[in-house]
Amino acid sequence: MVSRLILASAVLGTVLGLACVHGGFVPQPTLLDVERIQAIEPGLSLEELQAGRAAYVQRCSGCHPVHGPAEYRGDQWPGLLARMEREKKIRIPEHDRALMERYLMAFSSTAPKADAGMGGPGIGGSEAPSALR
């Protein structure tokens, strides 16, 4: 009985610990993501998405658990980053900030989704390029 209680406590502690450390789901970009986002972000490269993710995780996880990009709309991310700079008195270099914004918008809740029916990337119905911003 006592061993079950200890095991349950250990499992719960591990789950809570991982939830606090990780925060939201922060996906690794792939070539499919680059293809999916090309219609609204022409010229965006896999390297830029990877650098944006790395900058986001590095700069934001030092203060709080990172949010998954899909937790917000694409047009909300620039304001959220600006608010963090203003309220927490931090300075994000412009190059890093631009990479972070592009990554976060590419994986936001309003980003184009892969077209599952066609087996390839696509923009759903009425989504327009302004949907990310």
N, C-alpha and C positions, 0 to 999 in steps of 0.2 A: 504494500500500500504506500509506504513512504517512498519507495523507489519510483513508483508511478508519478507521484506528486513532484518529485525532483525532476524526472524526465519531462513532464508537462511544463514545468517552470523553465527548464532549459530551452525547450522548443519555443515557447512563447517569447522568451527573452531574445532568442536568435532572430525570430521573425520581426519583432519590434525593432531590434537593432539594425537589421538590414533595411527596414522601411525608413528609418531615420537617416541612415547613411546615404541611401540611394535617392530618396524622394521620388520624383517622377521618372517615367521611362524616357530615356534619351537615346534614340536609335542611332546606330552607326549608318552613315550614308553609303549607298551602293550606286553602281552605274545605272540601275533601274530607277533610282530616285532622281538622278541627273536627267535621264530621259523624260521622266514624268513631269519635271518642273521646267523643262526647256521652253515650253510655250509661253510662259510668263516671266522667265528669267533666262533669256537667251545668253549663251556664252558661259553660263555657270558651270564650273568644273567640279569633278569629284574631289579634287584636292582642296578647293575652296570650301566645299561643304564639310570636309573632314577638319580643316583648320578652324572653321566656325564652331563646330561641335567641341573641339579641343579647347578653344578659347572660352566658350560658354562654361564648360565643366570646370576648367581651371579657375576662372575668375569668380564664378558664382558659388561653387561648392565650398569655398573657403569660409563663407559667412553663413550659409544656410543650405538645406537640402535643395538640390536643383529641381525645378519644375519640368515636367515633360512638355516638349514644345506644343503638343496637341491639347494642352490644358487651356490654351488661349487662342484667340483668332490671330491671324497674321497681322492685322492692323493694330493689335494691342501691344505686340512685343516692343516696338520702338519706344513707346511711352513708358513701358515698364522698365526698360533699361535706363532711360533718362531719369526716371524717378529714383532708381537705385543710386545713380551717380549723384543726384541732387541731395537726397535724404541721408545717404550714408557717407557723403562726401568722398566718394571714390572717383578715380579718373580712369576711364577705359580709353586706350588709344583709339583714334578714329578708325584705323585699319582693322583692329580687332573688333571694334563695335560693328563695323559694316559686315564683316564675316559672320559675326554672331547673329545679326539681324537676318541675313540671307539664310543661314541655317535654320533659325527658329521659324521664319516665315515658310520655308520649304516643308517643314514638318508640323506646321500649325494645324488647328482644327479646320481652317478654311483652305488649306492647300489642296491642289488637285490630287485626286486619288487615282491609283492605277485602275484601269478599266478591266475588271475581272472577267467580263463577258467576252472581251476580245483577246484576252491573254497578253495584253500589252499596256503601256502607259496611255493615259488619256485624261481629258478634262471632262468632268461630269456636266451634263446639260447646260445650265445657264451660268456656270462659273466663268467669270471674265478675269482678265489679268488683274483688275483692281481688287479681286477677292482676297489677295494676299496682303494688301496694304490698307 
